[in-house]
Amino acid sequence: GKCGAPWTNSSWKPESCSDFRWLHDILSILGKFGAVFASIPFPIFAALYCVLFGLVGSVGLSFLQFTNMNSMRNLFITGLSLFLGISIPQFFDEYWVLPRRGLVHTNAGW
């Protein structure tokens, strides 16, 4: 890179590479955070996932208090998003089975 080639005709000087040493220090810590997350046992991770999923859902629903639910447009958007969010995963759980190869139940594959 530019730091290892001081003989190039560039305005970037090798001395200025030490200015970004803090960035290297910060990026080297990221791997350590990954190791800490990887060492968390699965039941604790699953419990945290359930709690945080519920928290995100409740915060999302709490934003509905700021909407005008007397408006038919807002009721339609909220109802349709809740309906599709619940029914589409259920539909694919029932009808998209791998041995049947899709919705039409043919033996054709990609």
N, CA, C and O atoms as CSV, one atom per row, in Angstrom:
chain,resi,resn,atom,element,x,y,z
A,1,GLY,N,N,0.796,-1.180,0.000
A,1,GLY,CA,C,0.000,0.000,0.000
A,1,GLY,C,C,0.843,1.251,0.000
A,1,GLY,O,O,2.048,1.210,-0.249
A,2,LYS,N,N,0.217,2.323,0.273
A,2,LYS,CA,C,0.904,3.605,0.222
A,2,LYS,C,C,1.855,3.786,1.398
A,2,LYS,O,O,2.812,4.557,1.320
A,3,CYS,N,N,1.583,3.062,2.501
A,3,CYS,CA,C,2.452,3.228,3.665
A,3,CYS,C,C,3.798,2.549,3.468
A,3,CYS,O,O,4.798,2.995,4.030
A,4,GLY,N,N,3.843,1.470,2.676
A,4,GLY,CA,C,5.083,0.733,2.506
A,4,GLY,C,C,5.907,1.209,1.327
A,4,GLY,O,O,6.969,0.643,1.070
A,5,ALA,N,N,5.478,2.193,0.622
A,5,ALA,CA,C,6.205,2.657,-0.555
A,5,ALA,C,C,6.512,4.144,-0.430
A,5,ALA,O,O,5.838,4.965,-1.053
A,6,PRO,N,N,7.524,4.505,0.369
A,6,PRO,CA,C,7.824,5.938,0.534
A,6,PRO,C,C,8.465,6.552,-0.698
A,6,PRO,O,O,8.518,7.777,-0.806
A,7,TRP,N,N,8.954,5.744,-1.630
A,7,TRP,CA,C,9.602,6.272,-2.819
A,7,TRP,C,C,8.626,6.691,-3.907
A,7,TRP,O,O,9.034,7.267,-4.916
A,8,THR,N,N,7.329,6.405,-3.713
A,8,THR,CA,C,6.353,6.808,-4.717
A,8,THR,C,C,6.129,8.310,-4.655
A,8,THR,O,O,6.394,8.947,-3.636
A,9,ASN,N,N,5.650,8.855,-5.731
A,9,ASN,CA,C,5.417,10.288,-5.831
A,9,ASN,C,C,3.995,10.576,-5.339
A,9,ASN,O,O,3.112,10.898,-6.134
A,10,SER,N,N,3.782,10.461,-4.036
A,10,SER,CA,C,2.454,10.602,-3.462
A,10,SER,C,C,2.510,11.576,-2.297
A,10,SER,O,O,3.561,11.780,-1.689
A,11,SER,N,N,1.378,12.165,-2.001
A,11,SER,CA,C,1.323,13.067,-0.851
A,11,SER,C,C,1.181,12.296,0.459
A,11,SER,O,O,1.322,12.875,1.536
A,12,TRP,N,N,0.907,11.017,0.378
A,12,TRP,CA,C,0.768,10.172,1.563
A,12,TRP,C,C,2.148,9.784,2.049
A,12,TRP,O,O,2.890,9.125,1.322
A,13,LYS,N,N,2.513,10.175,3.259
A,13,LYS,CA,C,3.841,9.921,3.796
A,13,LYS,C,C,3.784,8.743,4.770
A,13,LYS,O,O,2.755,8.527,5.409
A,14,PRO,N,N,4.852,7.991,4.891
A,14,PRO,CA,C,4.846,6.844,5.796
A,14,PRO,C,C,4.645,7.247,7.246
A,14,PRO,O,O,4.143,6.453,8.042
A,15,GLU,N,N,5.026,8.464,7.603
A,15,GLU,CA,C,4.867,8.895,8.986
A,15,GLU,C,C,3.384,9.001,9.371
A,15,GLU,O,O,3.023,8.836,10.536
A,16,SER,N,N,2.525,9.281,8.364
A,16,SER,CA,C,1.112,9.461,8.675
A,16,SER,C,C,0.401,8.136,8.910
A,16,SER,O,O,-0.748,8.123,9.353
A,17,CYS,N,N,1.070,7.018,8.617
A,17,CYS,CA,C,0.440,5.718,8.877
A,17,CYS,C,C,0.290,5.467,10.368
A,17,CYS,O,O,-0.608,4.732,10.777
A,18,SER,N,N,1.139,6.053,11.180
A,18,SER,CA,C,1.009,5.865,12.620
A,18,SER,C,C,-0.216,6.590,13.172
A,18,SER,O,O,-0.652,6.316,14.290
A,19,ASP,N,N,-0.772,7.522,12.381
A,19,ASP,CA,C,-1.968,8.213,12.828
A,19,ASP,C,C,-3.177,7.274,12.884
A,19,ASP,O,O,-4.122,7.525,13.631
A,20,PHE,N,N,-3.148,6.194,12.097
A,20,PHE,CA,C,-4.276,5.273,12.047
A,20,PHE,C,C,-4.025,4.002,12.851
A,20,PHE,O,O,-4.692,2.990,12.637
A,21,ARG,N,N,-3.076,4.049,13.766
A,21,ARG,CA,C,-2.806,2.887,14.607
A,21,ARG,C,C,-3.986,2.598,15.529
A,21,ARG,O,O,-4.221,1.442,15.882
A,22,TRP,N,N,-4.718,3.611,15.917
A,22,TRP,CA,C,-5.899,3.414,16.768
A,22,TRP,C,C,-6.948,2.581,16.041
A,22,TRP,O,O,-7.658,1.796,16.670
A,23,LEU,N,N,-7.053,2.744,14.723
A,23,LEU,CA,C,-8.013,1.955,13.963
A,23,LEU,C,C,-7.625,0.479,13.989
A,23,LEU,O,O,-8.490,-0.389,14.102
A,24,HIS,N,N,-6.350,0.198,13.886
A,24,HIS,CA,C,-5.890,-1.182,13.972
A,24,HIS,C,C,-6.189,-1.758,15.345
A,24,HIS,O,O,-6.583,-2.919,15.453
A,25,ASP,N,N,-6.010,-0.968,16.397
A,25,ASP,CA,C,-6.295,-1.441,17.752
A,25,ASP,C,C,-7.770,-1.762,17.929
A,25,ASP,O,O,-8.120,-2.770,18.543
A,26,ILE,N,N,-8.630,-0.913,17.396
A,26,ILE,CA,C,-10.070,-1.143,17.527
A,26,ILE,C,C,-10.496,-2.374,16.730
A,26,ILE,O,O,-11.272,-3.193,17.223
A,27,LEU,N,N,-9.997,-2.510,15.504
A,27,LEU,CA,C,-10.373,-3.651,14.677
A,27,LEU,C,C,-9.836,-4.967,15.235
A,27,LEU,O,O,-10.439,-6.015,15.007
A,28,SER,N,N,-8.730,-4.938,15.951
A,28,SER,CA,C,-8.195,-6.166,16.523
A,28,SER,C,C,-9.041,-6.661,17.691
A,28,SER,O,O,-8.978,-7.838,18.044
A,29,ILE,N,N,-9.828,-5.777,18.291
A,29,ILE,CA,C,-10.691,-6.185,19.405
A,29,ILE,C,C,-11.934,-6.904,18.899
A,29,ILE,O,O,-12.530,-7.685,19.642
A,30,LEU,N,N,-12.345,-6.662,17.648
A,30,LEU,CA,C,-13.568,-7.266,17.129
A,30,LEU,C,C,-13.520,-8.785,17.146
A,30,LEU,O,O,-14.534,-9.426,17.424
A,31,GLY,N,N,-12.378,-9.368,16.859
A,31,GLY,CA,C,-12.249,-10.818,16.920
A,31,GLY,C,C,-12.430,-11.357,18.314
A,31,GLY,O,O,-12.953,-12.457,18.495
A,32,LYS,N,N,-12.009,-10.605,19.293
A,32,LYS,CA,C,-12.180,-11.027,20.684
A,32,LYS,C,C,-13.652,-11.006,21.086
A,32,LYS,O,O,-14.100,-11.873,21.836
A,33,PHE,N,N,-14.409,-10.019,20.592
A,33,PHE,CA,C,-15.854,-10.014,20.851
A,33,PHE,C,C,-16.516,-11.211,20.197
A,33,PHE,O,O,-17.423,-11.806,20.778
A,34,GLY,N,N,-16.084,-11.573,19.011
A,34,GLY,CA,C,-16.630,-12.750,18.347
A,34,GLY,C,C,-16.350,-14.010,19.139
A,34,GLY,O,O,-17.203,-14.893,19.220
A,35,ALA,N,N,-15.164,-14.105,19.724
A,35,ALA,CA,C,-14.832,-15.270,20.543
A,35,ALA,C,C,-15.689,-15.319,21.796
A,35,ALA,O,O,-16.086,-16.402,22.226
A,36,VAL,N,N,-15.981,-14.177,22.387
A,36,VAL,CA,C,-16.854,-14.149,23.567
A,36,VAL,C,C,-18.259,-14.589,23.189
A,36,VAL,O,O,-18.876,-15.365,23.917
A,37,PHE,N,N,-18.780,-14.103,22.053
A,37,PHE,CA,C,-20.119,-14.511,21.625
A,37,PHE,C,C,-20.164,-15.988,21.265
A,37,PHE,O,O,-21.182,-16.642,21.492
A,38,ALA,N,N,-19.093,-16.523,20.713
A,38,ALA,CA,C,-19.063,-17.934,20.345
A,38,ALA,C,C,-19.001,-18.834,21.563
A,38,ALA,O,O,-19.394,-19.999,21.489
A,39,SER,N,N,-18.517,-18.321,22.677
A,39,SER,CA,C,-18.401,-19.143,23.879
A,39,SER,C,C,-19.683,-19.164,24.714
A,39,SER,O,O,-19.735,-19.865,25.725
A,40,ILE,N,N,-20.712,-18.421,24.322
A,40,ILE,CA,C,-21.973,-18.430,25.064
A,40,ILE,C,C,-22.684,-19.753,24.806
A,40,ILE,O,O,-22.841,-20.137,23.647
A,41,PRO,N,N,-23.124,-20.469,25.853
A,41,PRO,CA,C,-23.825,-21.741,25.657
A,41,PRO,C,C,-25.140,-21.538,24.911
A,41,PRO,O,O,-25.767,-20.482,25.001
A,42,PHE,N,N,-25.544,-22.575,24.170
A,42,PHE,CA,C,-26.724,-22.462,23.319
A,42,PHE,C,C,-28.005,-22.161,24.099
A,42,PHE,O,O,-28.776,-21.318,23.641
A,43,PRO,N,N,-28.290,-22.796,25.259
A,43,PRO,CA,C,-29.536,-22.448,25.973
A,43,PRO,C,C,-29.598,-20.986,26.405
A,43,PRO,O,O,-30.667,-20.376,26.384
A,44,ILE,N,N,-28.468,-20.430,26.792
A,44,ILE,CA,C,-28.457,-19.013,27.178
A,44,ILE,C,C,-28.673,-18.143,25.945
A,44,ILE,O,O,-29.397,-17.149,25.997
A,45,PHE,N,N,-28.040,-18.523,24.834
A,45,PHE,CA,C,-28.236,-17.783,23.596
A,45,PHE,C,C,-29.692,-17.847,23.153
A,45,PHE,O,O,-30.245,-16.840,22.710
A,46,ALA,N,N,-30.326,-19.023,23.266
A,46,ALA,CA,C,-31.728,-19.170,22.871
A,46,ALA,C,C,-32.641,-18.335,23.772
A,46,ALA,O,O,-33.603,-17.731,23.298
A,47,ALA,N,N,-32.342,-18.304,25.052
A,47,ALA,CA,C,-33.151,-17.495,25.970
A,47,ALA,C,C,-33.010,-16.009,25.660
A,47,ALA,O,O,-33.997,-15.273,25.668
A,48,LEU,N,N,-31.784,-15.570,25.388
A,48,LEU,CA,C,-31.583,-14.169,25.013
A,48,LEU,C,C,-32.289,-13.832,23.706
A,48,LEU,O,O,-32.833,-12.740,23.547
A,49,TYR,N,N,-32.276,-14.781,22.774
A,49,TYR,CA,C,-32.961,-14.576,21.496
A,49,TYR,C,C,-34.460,-14.388,21.717
A,49,TYR,O,O,-35.068,-13.489,21.135
A,50,CYS,N,N,-35.057,-15.236,22.558
A,50,CYS,CA,C,-36.499,-15.124,22.824
A,50,CYS,C,C,-36.843,-13.804,23.503
A,50,CYS,O,O,-37.821,-13.146,23.148
A,51,VAL,N,N,-36.035,-13.428,24.474
A,51,VAL,CA,C,-36.307,-12.186,25.207
A,51,VAL,C,C,-36.152,-10.983,24.279
A,51,VAL,O,O,-36.998,-10.089,24.277
A,52,LEU,N,N,-35.077,-10.957,23.492
A,52,LEU,CA,C,-34.858,-9.817,22.611
A,52,LEU,C,C,-35.867,-9.775,21.473
A,52,LEU,O,O,-36.244,-8.691,21.028
A,53,PHE,N,N,-36.314,-10.941,20.990
A,53,PHE,CA,C,-37.345,-10.962,19.960
A,53,PHE,C,C,-38.653,-10.374,20.498
A,53,PHE,O,O,-39.316,-9.592,19.817
A,54,GLY,N,N,-39.012,-10.755,21.717
A,54,GLY,CA,C,-40.206,-10.182,22.341
A,54,GLY,C,C,-40.067,-8.693,22.583
A,54,GLY,O,O,-41.026,-7.940,22.417
A,55,LEU,N,N,-38.876,-8.265,22.974
A,55,LEU,CA,C,-38.643,-6.846,23.216
A,55,LEU,C,C,-38.763,-6.039,21.926
A,55,LEU,O,O,-39.383,-4.976,21.911
A,56,VAL,N,N,-38.178,-6.540,20.859
A,56,VAL,CA,C,-38.270,-5.841,19.577
A,56,VAL,C,C,-39.711,-5.802,19.096
A,56,VAL,O,O,-40.161,-4.779,18.581
A,57,GLY,N,N,-40.442,-6.901,19.254
A,57,GLY,CA,C,-41.848,-6.920,18.860
A,57,GLY,C,C,-42.697,-5.962,19.660
A,57,GLY,O,O,-43.565,-5.286,19.107
A,58,SER,N,N,-42.456,-5.896,20.962
A,58,SER,CA,C,-43.254,-4.990,21.786
A,58,SER,C,C,-42.922,-3.523,21.506
A,58,SER,O,O,-43.809,-2.669,21.540
A,59,VAL,N,N,-41.671,-3.233,21.234
A,59,VAL,CA,C,-41.323,-1.858,20.875
A,59,VAL,C,C,-41.953,-1.491,19.542
A,59,VAL,O,O,-42.435,-0.372,19.361
A,60,GLY,N,N,-41.948,-2.445,18.604
A,60,GLY,CA,C,-42.593,-2.191,17.322
A,60,GLY,C,C,-44.080,-1.946,17.464
A,60,GLY,O,O,-44.633,-1.059,16.812
A,61,LEU,N,N,-44.730,-2.725,18.312
A,61,LEU,CA,C,-46.159,-2.506,18.527
A,61,LEU,C,C,-46.434,-1.217,19.296
A,61,LEU,O,O,-47.486,-0.602,19.122
A,62,SER,N,N,-45.494,-0.809,20.144
A,62,SER,CA,C,-45.712,0.436,20.884
A,62,SER,C,C,-45.674,1.651,19.963
A,62,SER,O,O,-46.214,2.701,20.308
A,63,PHE,N,N,-45.047,1.524,18.804
A,63,PHE,CA,C,-45.049,2.635,17.846
A,63,PHE,C,C,-46.436,2.858,17.253
A,63,PHE,O,O,-46.708,3.922,16.699
A,64,LEU,N,N,-47.314,1.865,17.364
A,64,LEU,CA,C,-48.663,2.036,16.834
A,64,LEU,C,C,-49.477,3.058,17.623
A,64,LEU,O,O,-50.506,3.530,17.140
A,65,GLN,N,N,-49.030,3.403,18.825
A,65,GLN,CA,C,-49.773,4.388,19.600
A,65,GLN,C,C,-49.704,5.780,18.968
A,65,GLN,O,O,-50.525,6.648,19.263
A,66,PHE,N,N,-48.723,5.975,18.104
A,66,PHE,CA,C,-48.579,7.278,17.465
A,66,PHE,C,C,-49.328,7.365,16.140
A,66,PHE,O,O,-49.313,8.407,15.485
A,67,THR,N,N,-49.985,6.273,15.741
A,67,THR,CA,C,-50.714,6.299,14.472
A,67,THR,C,C,-52.179,6.623,14.721
A,67,THR,O,O,-52.702,6.409,15.814
A,68,ASN,N,N,-52.816,7.131,13.709
A,68,ASN,CA,C,-54.238,7.448,13.774
A,68,ASN,C,C,-55.006,6.206,13.345
A,68,ASN,O,O,-55.123,5.933,12.150
A,69,MET,N,N,-55.526,5.455,14.298
A,69,MET,CA,C,-56.242,4.225,13.982
A,69,MET,C,C,-57.694,4.485,13.584
A,69,MET,O,O,-58.453,3.540,13.368
A,70,ASN,N,N,-58.079,5.735,13.486
A,70,ASN,CA,C,-59.387,6.052,12.923
A,70,ASN,C,C,-59.320,6.149,11.404
A,70,ASN,O,O,-60.353,6.230,10.740
A,71,SER,N,N,-58.123,6.141,10.858
A,71,SER,CA,C,-57.936,6.207,9.416
A,71,SER,C,C,-58.026,4.800,8.834
A,71,SER,O,O,-57.368,3.881,9.322
A,72,MET,N,N,-58.833,4.632,7.801
A,72,MET,CA,C,-58.986,3.321,7.162
A,72,MET,C,C,-57.680,2.880,6.499
A,72,MET,O,O,-57.380,1.686,6.455
A,73,ARG,N,N,-56.912,3.826,5.991
A,73,ARG,CA,C,-55.628,3.487,5.371
A,73,ARG,C,C,-54.678,2.866,6.381
A,73,ARG,O,O,-54.051,1.847,6.091
A,74,ASN,N,N,-54.561,3.468,7.573
A,74,ASN,CA,C,-53.675,2.931,8.603
A,74,ASN,C,C,-54.167,1.586,9.121
A,74,ASN,O,O,-53.363,0.694,9.392
A,75,LEU,N,N,-55.471,1.434,9.258
A,75,LEU,CA,C,-56.011,0.143,9.675
A,75,LEU,C,C,-55.714,-0.928,8.639
A,75,LEU,O,O,-55.360,-2.052,8.996
A,76,PHE,N,N,-55.851,-0.598,7.369
A,76,PHE,CA,C,-55.594,-1.556,6.300
A,76,PHE,C,C,-54.119,-1.978,6.287
A,76,PHE,O,O,-53.810,-3.165,6.184
A,77,ILE,N,N,-53.222,-1.011,6.392
A,77,ILE,CA,C,-51.787,-1.321,6.370
A,77,ILE,C,C,-51.404,-2.170,7.570
A,77,ILE,O,O,-50.667,-3.145,7.422
A,78,THR,N,N,-51.887,-1.821,8.754
A,78,THR,CA,C,-51.554,-2.585,9.951
A,78,THR,C,C,-52.142,-3.995,9.888
A,78,THR,O,O,-51.457,-4.972,10.192
A,79,GLY,N,N,-53.389,-4.092,9.500
A,79,GLY,CA,C,-54.020,-5.404,9.423
A,79,GLY,C,C,-53.399,-6.292,8.371
A,79,GLY,O,O,-53.180,-7.479,8.612
A,80,LEU,N,N,-53.108,-5.733,7.201
A,80,LEU,CA,C,-52.509,-6.528,6.139
A,80,LEU,C,C,-51.103,-6.991,6.511
A,80,LEU,O,O,-50.730,-8.129,6.226
A,81,SER,N,N,-50.329,-6.126,7.136
A,81,SER,CA,C,-48.971,-6.526,7.507
A,81,SER,C,C,-48.991,-7.599,8.596
A,81,SER,O,O,-48.187,-8.530,8.553
A,82,LEU,N,N,-49.888,-7.485,9.561
A,82,LEU,CA,C,-49.987,-8.536,10.583
A,82,LEU,C,C,-50.491,-9.842,9.981
A,82,LEU,O,O,-49.975,-10.912,10.307
A,83,PHE,N,N,-51.493,-9.769,9.108
A,83,PHE,CA,C,-52.038,-10.968,8.491
A,83,PHE,C,C,-50.999,-11.683,7.631
A,83,PHE,O,O,-50.833,-12.898,7.740
A,84,LEU,N,N,-50.297,-10.930,6.773
A,84,LEU,CA,C,-49.310,-11.554,5.909
A,84,LEU,C,C,-48.101,-12.054,6.691
A,84,LEU,O,O,-47.508,-13.074,6.342
A,85,GLY,N,N,-47.744,-11.345,7.733
A,85,GLY,CA,C,-46.619,-11.781,8.553
A,85,GLY,C,C,-46.890,-13.074,9.291
A,85,GLY,O,O,-45.958,-13.814,9.603
A,86,ILE,N,N,-48.155,-13.360,9.579
A,86,ILE,CA,C,-48.504,-14.607,10.252
A,86,ILE,C,C,-48.848,-15.700,9.253
A,86,ILE,O,O,-48.469,-16.853,9.457
A,87,SER,N,N,-49.561,-15.367,8.173
A,87,SER,CA,C,-50.081,-16.406,7.291
A,87,SER,C,C,-49.074,-16.902,6.262
A,87,SER,O,O,-49.120,-18.081,5.909
A,88,ILE,N,N,-48.171,-16.070,5.764
A,88,ILE,CA,C,-47.221,-16.530,4.747
A,88,ILE,C,C,-46.258,-17.587,5.303
A,88,ILE,O,O,-46.042,-18.594,4.628
A,89,PRO,N,N,-45.670,-17.418,6.487
A,89,PRO,CA,C,-44.836,-18.513,6.997
A,89,PRO,C,C,-45.631,-19.797,7.239
A,89,PRO,O,O,-45.115,-20.891,7.011
A,90,GLN,N,N,-46.868,-19.681,7.691
A,90,GLN,CA,C,-47.702,-20.867,7.899
A,90,GLN,C,C,-48.000,-21.560,6.572
A,90,GLN,O,O,-48.000,-22.789,6.501
A,91,PHE,N,N,-48.251,-20.788,5.534
A,91,PHE,CA,C,-48.524,-21.348,4.215
A,91,PHE,C,C,-47.333,-22.152,3.708
A,91,PHE,O,O,-47.498,-23.270,3.219
A,92,PHE,N,N,-46.130,-21.585,3.823
A,92,PHE,CA,C,-44.964,-22.285,3.323
A,92,PHE,C,C,-44.585,-23.469,4.202
A,92,PHE,O,O,-43.993,-24.430,3.712
A,93,ASP,N,N,-44.913,-23.420,5.498
A,93,ASP,CA,C,-44.677,-24.593,6.336
A,93,ASP,C,C,-45.558,-25.756,5.913
A,93,ASP,O,O,-45.135,-26.909,5.990
A,94,GLU,N,N,-46.773,-25.473,5.468
A,94,GLU,CA,C,-47.692,-26.547,5.097
A,94,GLU,C,C,-47.467,-27.041,3.679
A,94,GLU,O,O,-47.562,-28.245,3.439
A,95,TYR,N,N,-47.175,-26.170,2.740
A,95,TYR,CA,C,-47.199,-26.559,1.337
A,95,TYR,C,C,-45.849,-26.639,0.657
A,95,TYR,O,O,-45.761,-27.226,-0.421
A,96,TRP,N,N,-44.801,-26.086,1.222
A,96,TRP,CA,C,-43.505,-26.119,0.577
A,96,TRP,C,C,-42.668,-27.211,1.243
A,96,TRP,O,O,-41.800,-26.934,2.071
A,97,VAL,N,N,-42.947,-28.446,0.865
A,97,VAL,CA,C,-42.245,-29.590,1.427
A,97,VAL,C,C,-41.174,-30.007,0.421
A,97,VAL,O,O,-41.454,-30.088,-0.775
A,98,LEU,N,N,-39.970,-30.268,0.879
A,98,LEU,CA,C,-38.861,-30.557,-0.028
A,98,LEU,C,C,-39.068,-31.794,-0.908
A,98,LEU,O,O,-38.757,-31.719,-2.096
A,99,PRO,N,N,-39.570,-32.919,-0.408
A,99,PRO,CA,C,-39.723,-34.059,-1.320
A,99,PRO,C,C,-40.736,-33.821,-2.430
A,99,PRO,O,O,-40.644,-34.452,-3.483
A,100,ARG,N,N,-41.692,-32.933,-2.226
A,100,ARG,CA,C,-42.707,-32.667,-3.247
A,100,ARG,C,C,-42.267,-31.628,-4.259
A,100,ARG,O,O,-42.934,-31.445,-5.278
A,101,ARG,N,N,-41.165,-30.946,-4.007
A,101,ARG,CA,C,-40.579,-29.988,-4.934
A,101,ARG,C,C,-41.483,-28.813,-5.260
A,101,ARG,O,O,-41.708,-28.530,-6.436
A,102,GLY,N,N,-41.990,-28.144,-4.292
A,102,GLY,CA,C,-42.696,-26.896,-4.540
A,102,GLY,C,C,-44.192,-26.973,-4.369
A,102,GLY,O,O,-44.725,-27.953,-3.848
A,103,LEU,N,N,-44.865,-25.930,-4.813
A,103,LEU,CA,C,-46.282,-25.796,-4.583
A,103,LEU,C,C,-47.121,-26.682,-5.514
A,103,LEU,O,O,-48.226,-27.081,-5.146
A,104,VAL,N,N,-46.620,-26.989,-6.693
A,104,VAL,CA,C,-47.398,-27.714,-7.676
A,104,VAL,C,C,-47.249,-29.225,-7.478
A,104,VAL,O,O,-48.006,-29.992,-8.072
A,105,HIS,N,N,-46.301,-29.664,-6.667
A,105,HIS,CA,C,-46.043,-31.072,-6.362
A,105,HIS,C,C,-45.652,-31.866,-7.588
A,105,HIS,O,O,-46.192,-32.948,-7.820
A,106,THR,N,N,-44.735,-31.357,-8.370
A,106,THR,CA,C,-44.195,-32.089,-9.511
A,106,THR,C,C,-42.836,-32.636,-9.140
A,106,THR,O,O,-42.291,-32.292,-8.091
A,107,ASN,N,N,-42.291,-33.468,-9.971
A,107,ASN,CA,C,-40.956,-34.009,-9.738
A,107,ASN,C,C,-39.878,-33.185,-10.418
A,107,ASN,O,O,-38.706,-33.561,-10.406
A,108,ALA,N,N,-40.267,-32.063,-11.010
A,108,ALA,CA,C,-39.297,-31.217,-11.692
A,108,ALA,C,C,-38.461,-30.472,-10.668
A,108,ALA,O,O,-38.970,-30.039,-9.634
A,109,GLY,N,N,-37.208,-30.329,-10.950
A,109,GLY,CA,C,-36.306,-29.587,-10.085
A,109,GLY,C,C,-35.561,-28.544,-10.900
A,109,GLY,O,O,-35.720,-28.474,-12.119
A,110,TRP,N,N,-34.784,-27.769,-10.264
A,110,TRP,CA,C,-34.028,-26.750,-10.974
A,110,TRP,C,C,-32.859,-27.440,-11.591
A,110,TRP,O,O,-32.046,-26.800,-12.259
